[in-house]
Amino acid sequence: MQSGWRRYTYTMPPKANTGNWHPQIEGRRFAFAVQSLPEGFYYVGDQARRRFHRLYLKPGDQLNLTVNDSAMEMSGKSAEAKVVADWEKLYAEIRKPAFDFTKIDMDYTGFFPLLNAFLPKADQFKSSIKTSNKAFNSWMKLVVDADVESAAMNFLYTPRGKHPNKKDYPPYYQTIIQKDKFCDSRFLRLGETEGLVNHYVLFASLNGTNPPAKEERLAWSLQQICNDTLKGAYLSRNISSYKALDQFLAAATPLRSHLVTERQRNAYEEAEKKLHTFKSGEPGYNFNYPDIAGKNVSLNDLKGKVVVVDMWATWCGPCKAEIPHLKQLEADMHGKDVVFVSVSVDEEKDKGKWEDFVKKQSLGGVQLLLPAGPAWQSSMA
């Protein structure tokens, strides 16, 4: 092995239930080496499943990573590796119900007690971080706080059977909004930070004392972030949410000075370029999905009509709460040249559940099932 390189190995499981699996690599062990990197946190990810595993590396470390269908397990001789692995196991208690909402169907009546019980465990874990690496100890405590905050906020903004009112929130949520948030430059070296900042700004906009007006939201959001580089990261990530070119230019153009890296500036240019295709008079996206009778329906089939598109799922509580209002709107528009199209993002395995729900609820309009299943969820990780 070359001097200055470090060896890491990972083991593939004996079997994986994925369509892209290659039997010839089942149960094999692989090794890779990298040149010495700056000490800090790094991530090994499964892009297809949007999973990642956090690692802490320093010169001289050797780690083993075992990957299977449901988890990644890390083992290593360093004290830092043990602390990270121990935290990952403990954090799973709230991470899984907070993030894996399609697999763990838990509403706030189950999660809030779980969170309250977990907070003392997190504090105790922070107190136990006493390796000889003082920089790591301080960094790891930051990670613990960030992870708990991330899980608490992510839970609020994922579809659940029941959603809480603010009066139902545990006291912990009152500690999240803080002056001069995200000033610590160490956040720039954590792979989860962009998602954490996004959730924080959303939480602050909905729970702060002075919520911003819609047209001022982007500029207001940057004011909630202390670090200039993180401001640019937040801006480049969120400018793609605009669907109209005029709104994009009005909100984002005055803030371009915050885009300090080439990647951030490219994100701006790409977002503006895409919106030029959505100018008034341009053709709409010609979707083509099967209806409840199995017949494909495309946007072109509805040419000449006003088309109202609603995205929903049978497992989405807020979506189902909107159904009576949608039915009322359809009744109000009866006899007019308007078509209501409801596109379900239920997984293919739940097709029968979707069909039963449509029939039981006597849903009108055009009912379509998105064939891609849960791929849309990648935008929420």
C-alpha positions as CSV (number, residue, x, y, z in Angstrom):
1,M,0.0,0.0,0.0
2,Q,1.4,3.4,-0.9
3,S,2.6,5.7,1.8
4,G,0.1,8.3,2.8
5,W,-2.9,6.1,1.8
6,R,-5.4,4.6,4.2
7,R,-7.2,1.3,3.7
8,Y,-11.0,0.9,4.2
9,T,-13.0,-2.3,3.6
10,Y,-16.7,-3.0,3.2
11,T,-18.6,-6.3,3.0
12,M,-21.6,-6.9,0.7
13,P,-24.5,-8.9,2.2
14,P,-25.1,-12.5,1.1
15,K,-28.4,-11.4,-0.6
16,A,-30.1,-8.1,-1.4
17,N,-33.7,-7.7,-2.5
18,T,-33.2,-5.1,-5.1
19,G,-33.7,-5.2,-8.9
20,N,-30.2,-3.8,-9.5
21,W,-28.4,-6.5,-7.4
22,H,-25.6,-8.4,-9.0
23,P,-25.3,-12.0,-7.6
24,Q,-21.6,-12.3,-8.5
25,I,-20.7,-9.8,-5.7
26,E,-22.9,-11.3,-3.0
27,G,-21.0,-11.8,0.3
28,R,-17.8,-10.4,-1.2
29,R,-15.3,-8.1,0.6
30,F,-13.8,-5.1,-1.1
31,A,-11.2,-2.7,0.0
32,F,-10.3,0.8,-1.1
33,A,-7.6,3.2,-0.1
34,V,-7.6,7.0,-0.1
35,Q,-4.9,9.5,0.4
36,S,-4.7,11.2,3.8
37,L,-7.7,13.6,4.1
38,P,-8.3,16.4,6.6
39,E,-9.6,15.0,9.9
40,G,-13.3,15.1,10.2
41,F,-16.7,13.6,9.3
42,Y,-17.2,11.8,6.0
43,Y,-20.1,9.8,4.5
44,V,-20.6,6.6,2.7
45,G,-23.9,6.5,0.9
46,D,-26.3,4.3,-1.1
47,Q,-27.6,6.8,-3.6
48,A,-30.4,4.5,-4.9
49,R,-31.9,4.2,-1.5
50,R,-30.8,7.6,-0.3
51,R,-29.1,6.1,2.7
52,F,-25.8,7.3,4.2
53,H,-23.5,6.3,7.0
54,R,-21.4,8.8,8.9
55,L,-17.7,8.2,9.5
56,Y,-15.1,10.1,11.4
57,L,-11.6,9.7,9.8
58,K,-8.2,10.8,10.8
59,P,-4.7,9.8,9.5
60,G,-3.9,6.2,10.3
61,D,-7.5,5.0,10.8
62,Q,-8.7,1.6,9.4
63,L,-12.4,0.9,9.2
64,N,-14.7,-1.9,8.2
65,L,-18.1,-1.2,6.9
66,T,-20.8,-3.9,6.5
67,V,-23.7,-3.1,4.2
68,N,-26.9,-5.0,4.1
69,D,-30.5,-4.5,3.0
70,S,-31.6,-2.6,6.1
71,A,-28.5,-1.0,7.6
72,M,-24.8,-0.2,7.4
73,E,-22.6,-1.2,10.3
74,M,-19.2,0.3,11.0
75,S,-16.3,-1.2,13.1
76,G,-12.9,0.2,13.7
77,K,-10.2,0.4,16.3
78,S,-10.3,4.2,16.9
79,A,-12.0,5.7,19.9
80,E,-13.8,8.1,17.6
81,A,-15.2,5.3,15.4
82,K,-16.7,3.7,18.5
83,V,-18.4,6.9,19.7
84,V,-19.8,7.5,16.2
85,A,-21.1,3.9,16.0
86,D,-22.6,4.0,19.5
87,W,-24.4,7.3,18.7
88,E,-25.8,5.9,15.4
89,K,-27.3,3.0,17.3
90,L,-28.8,5.2,19.9
91,Y,-30.0,7.9,17.5
92,A,-31.9,5.2,15.5
93,E,-34.6,5.4,18.3
94,I,-35.9,8.7,17.0
95,R,-34.3,8.8,13.5
96,K,-36.3,5.9,12.1
97,P,-39.8,7.1,13.1
98,A,-38.8,10.7,12.2
99,F,-37.4,10.0,8.7
100,D,-38.8,6.5,7.6
101,F,-42.4,7.7,7.7
102,T,-43.5,5.3,4.9
103,K,-42.2,2.3,6.9
104,I,-43.0,3.4,10.5
105,D,-46.5,4.8,10.7
106,M,-46.3,6.9,13.8
107,D,-48.2,10.1,14.5
108,Y,-47.3,12.8,17.1
109,T,-49.1,11.0,20.0
110,G,-46.4,8.3,19.7
111,F,-43.4,10.4,18.6
112,F,-43.6,13.2,21.1
113,P,-43.3,10.9,24.2
114,L,-40.5,9.1,22.4
115,L,-38.7,12.4,21.8
116,N,-39.2,13.5,25.5
117,A,-37.8,10.2,26.7
118,F,-34.8,10.4,24.3
119,L,-33.6,13.9,25.3
120,P,-32.0,12.8,28.6
121,K,-30.3,9.9,26.7
122,A,-28.8,12.4,24.3
123,D,-27.6,14.6,27.1
124,Q,-26.1,11.6,28.9
125,F,-24.4,10.5,25.7
126,K,-22.8,14.0,25.2
127,S,-21.5,13.8,28.8
128,S,-19.9,10.4,28.0
129,I,-17.9,11.7,25.0
130,K,-14.4,11.9,26.6
131,T,-11.9,10.6,24.1
132,S,-8.3,12.0,24.0
133,N,-9.3,13.9,20.8
134,K,-10.7,17.2,22.2
135,A,-11.5,18.5,18.8
136,F,-13.6,15.4,18.0
137,N,-15.3,15.6,21.4
138,S,-16.5,19.1,20.7
139,W,-17.5,18.3,17.2
140,M,-19.4,15.2,18.2
141,K,-21.5,17.1,20.7
142,L,-22.4,19.5,17.9
143,V,-23.5,16.5,15.8
144,V,-25.7,15.1,18.6
145,D,-27.5,18.4,19.1
146,A,-27.9,18.8,15.3
147,D,-29.2,15.2,14.9
148,V,-31.9,15.6,17.6
149,E,-33.0,18.9,16.2
150,S,-33.1,17.5,12.7
151,A,-35.3,14.5,13.7
152,A,-37.7,16.7,15.8
153,M,-38.3,19.1,12.9
154,N,-38.3,16.5,10.1
155,F,-41.1,14.7,11.9
156,L,-43.3,17.8,11.8
157,Y,-43.0,18.1,8.0
158,T,-43.6,14.6,6.8
159,P,-47.0,13.2,6.1
160,R,-48.7,11.5,9.1
161,G,-52.1,10.2,9.9
162,K,-52.6,13.0,12.4
163,H,-50.7,16.3,12.8
164,P,-50.3,18.3,16.0
165,N,-51.3,21.8,16.8
166,K,-48.6,24.0,18.2
167,K,-50.1,23.6,21.7
168,D,-49.3,19.9,21.5
169,Y,-45.5,20.5,20.9
170,P,-43.2,19.4,23.7
171,P,-41.2,22.2,25.4
172,Y,-38.1,21.1,23.4
173,Y,-39.5,22.8,20.3
174,Q,-39.3,26.2,22.1
175,T,-35.5,25.9,22.3
176,I,-34.9,25.4,18.6
177,I,-35.3,29.1,17.4
178,Q,-32.2,30.9,18.5
179,K,-30.5,34.2,17.6
180,D,-27.4,33.9,15.4
181,K,-28.2,30.4,14.4
182,F,-25.6,28.4,12.3
183,C,-22.6,30.7,13.0
184,D,-20.4,27.8,13.8
185,S,-18.1,27.1,10.8
186,R,-18.0,23.4,11.7
187,F,-21.5,23.1,10.3
188,L,-19.9,23.5,6.9
189,R,-18.2,20.1,7.3
190,L,-21.3,18.1,8.1
191,G,-23.1,16.5,5.2
192,E,-26.6,17.0,6.9
193,T,-26.3,20.7,7.3
194,E,-28.1,21.9,4.2
195,G,-31.1,19.8,5.1
196,L,-31.0,20.9,8.7
197,V,-30.8,24.6,7.7
198,N,-33.8,24.1,5.4
199,H,-35.9,22.6,8.2
200,Y,-34.8,25.3,10.6
201,V,-35.8,28.1,8.3
202,L,-39.2,26.5,7.7
203,F,-39.7,25.9,11.4
204,A,-38.8,29.5,12.2
205,S,-41.1,30.9,9.5
206,L,-44.0,28.9,10.9
207,N,-43.3,29.3,14.6
208,G,-41.5,32.6,15.0
209,T,-43.0,35.9,16.2
210,N,-42.8,37.7,12.8
211,P,-43.5,35.3,10.0
212,P,-42.5,36.7,6.6
213,A,-44.8,37.6,3.7
214,K,-44.7,35.3,0.8
215,E,-42.8,37.7,-1.5
216,E,-40.3,38.4,1.2
217,R,-39.7,34.8,2.4
218,L,-36.4,34.1,0.6
219,A,-34.7,37.3,1.8
220,W,-36.1,36.7,5.3
221,S,-34.8,33.1,5.3
222,L,-31.3,34.3,4.7
223,Q,-31.5,36.6,7.7
224,Q,-32.1,33.5,9.9
225,I,-28.7,32.1,8.9
226,C,-25.5,33.6,10.4
227,N,-22.8,32.0,8.3
228,D,-22.3,33.6,4.8
229,T,-21.4,30.4,3.1
230,L,-24.4,28.6,4.5
231,K,-26.6,31.5,3.2
232,G,-25.3,30.8,-0.3
233,A,-25.9,27.0,0.2
234,Y,-29.5,27.7,1.3
235,L,-30.2,30.1,-1.5
236,S,-28.8,27.8,-4.3
237,R,-30.9,24.9,-2.9
238,N,-34.1,26.8,-2.6
239,I,-34.2,28.8,-5.8
240,S,-35.3,25.7,-7.7
241,S,-38.6,25.8,-5.8
242,Y,-39.9,28.7,-7.9
243,K,-42.3,27.8,-10.7
244,A,-42.7,31.1,-12.4
245,L,-39.9,33.1,-14.0
246,D,-41.1,36.5,-12.9
247,Q,-41.4,35.4,-9.2
248,F,-37.9,33.8,-9.4
249,L,-36.3,37.0,-10.8
250,A,-38.0,39.2,-8.3
251,A,-37.0,37.1,-5.3
252,A,-33.7,35.6,-6.2
253,T,-31.9,38.2,-8.4
254,P,-31.4,40.7,-5.6
255,L,-29.7,38.0,-3.5
256,R,-27.2,36.7,-6.1
257,S,-24.3,38.2,-4.2
258,H,-24.7,35.4,-1.6
259,L,-23.8,32.8,-4.2
260,V,-20.0,32.6,-3.6
261,T,-19.0,29.3,-5.1
262,E,-19.1,28.0,-8.7
263,R,-21.6,25.3,-7.7
264,Q,-24.0,27.8,-6.2
265,R,-23.8,30.1,-9.2
266,N,-24.4,27.2,-11.5
267,A,-27.5,26.2,-9.5
268,Y,-28.8,29.7,-10.0
269,E,-28.2,29.7,-13.8
270,E,-29.8,26.2,-14.1
271,A,-32.9,27.2,-12.2
272,E,-33.4,30.3,-14.3
273,K,-32.9,28.4,-17.5
274,K,-35.5,25.8,-16.6
275,L,-38.1,28.4,-15.7
276,H,-37.8,29.9,-19.2
277,T,-39.7,26.8,-20.4
278,F,-42.6,27.7,-18.0
279,K,-43.3,31.1,-19.4
280,S,-46.9,31.9,-20.2
281,G,-47.9,30.3,-23.5
282,E,-45.3,27.5,-23.4
283,P,-46.6,23.9,-23.6
284,G,-47.2,22.2,-20.3
285,Y,-45.6,18.9,-19.2
286,N,-47.4,16.1,-21.1
287,F,-47.9,13.6,-18.3
288,N,-49.2,10.1,-19.3
289,Y,-50.4,7.9,-16.4
290,P,-53.0,5.1,-16.1
291,D,-56.4,5.9,-14.7
292,I,-58.4,3.6,-12.3
293,A,-59.6,1.6,-15.3
294,G,-56.1,1.1,-16.6
295,K,-56.4,3.5,-19.5
296,N,-53.5,6.0,-19.9
297,V,-54.5,9.6,-19.8
298,S,-52.2,12.4,-20.9
299,L,-52.3,16.2,-20.7
300,N,-52.6,16.3,-24.5
301,D,-55.9,14.4,-24.1
302,L,-57.3,17.3,-22.2
303,K,-56.2,20.0,-24.6
304,G,-58.5,23.0,-24.7
305,K,-59.7,22.6,-21.2
306,V,-58.6,24.2,-17.9
307,V,-56.8,21.4,-16.0
308,V,-56.5,21.4,-12.2
309,V,-53.9,18.8,-11.0
310,D,-53.9,17.6,-7.4
311,M,-51.0,15.3,-6.0
312,W,-52.0,13.1,-3.1
313,A,-51.6,9.6,-1.5
314,T,-53.9,7.4,0.6
315,W,-51.3,7.5,3.5
316,C,-51.2,11.3,3.5
317,G,-53.4,12.7,6.3
318,P,-53.4,16.4,5.0
319,C,-54.2,15.2,1.5
320,K,-57.2,13.3,2.6
321,A,-58.3,16.3,4.7
322,E,-58.5,18.3,1.5
323,I,-60.8,15.9,-0.3
324,P,-64.1,17.5,0.9
325,H,-62.9,20.9,-0.3
326,L,-61.8,19.4,-3.6
327,K,-65.2,17.8,-4.0
328,Q,-66.9,21.1,-3.2
329,L,-64.7,22.9,-5.8
330,E,-65.7,20.3,-8.4
331,A,-69.4,20.8,-7.6
332,D,-69.0,24.6,-7.9
333,M,-67.3,24.2,-11.3
334,H,-69.8,21.7,-12.6
335,G,-70.8,22.4,-16.2
336,K,-67.8,24.5,-16.9
337,D,-64.9,23.5,-19.2
338,V,-62.7,22.4,-16.3
339,V,-61.1,19.0,-15.7
340,F,-59.9,17.9,-12.2
341,V,-57.0,15.4,-12.3
342,S,-55.8,13.7,-9.1
343,V,-52.4,12.0,-9.3
344,S,-51.7,9.5,-6.5
345,V,-48.1,8.8,-5.5
346,D,-48.9,5.6,-3.7
347,E,-46.5,2.7,-4.3
348,E,-47.4,0.1,-6.9
349,K,-47.8,-2.5,-4.1
350,D,-50.6,-0.3,-2.7
351,K,-52.5,0.0,-6.0
352,G,-55.4,-2.1,-4.6
353,K,-55.6,0.2,-1.6
354,W,-55.7,3.2,-3.9
355,E,-58.5,1.7,-6.0
356,D,-60.6,0.8,-3.0
357,F,-60.2,4.3,-1.5
358,V,-61.2,6.0,-4.8
359,K,-64.3,3.9,-5.0
360,K,-65.2,4.1,-1.3
361,Q,-64.9,7.9,-1.3
362,S,-66.6,8.3,-4.7
363,L,-63.8,10.5,-5.9
364,G,-64.6,12.3,-9.1
365,G,-62.6,13.8,-11.9
366,V,-59.7,11.9,-13.5
367,Q,-57.9,9.6,-11.0
368,L,-54.4,8.6,-12.0
369,L,-51.6,6.5,-10.3
370,L,-48.0,7.7,-10.7
371,P,-46.2,4.5,-12.0
372,A,-42.9,5.6,-10.6
373,G,-44.1,4.9,-7.0
374,P,-42.1,6.5,-4.2
375,A,-39.3,8.1,-6.4
376,W,-40.8,11.5,-5.7
377,Q,-39.8,11.1,-2.1
378,S,-36.1,11.7,-3.0
379,S,-36.8,15.4,-2.9
380,M,-37.6,15.2,0.8
381,A,-34.4,13.5,2.2
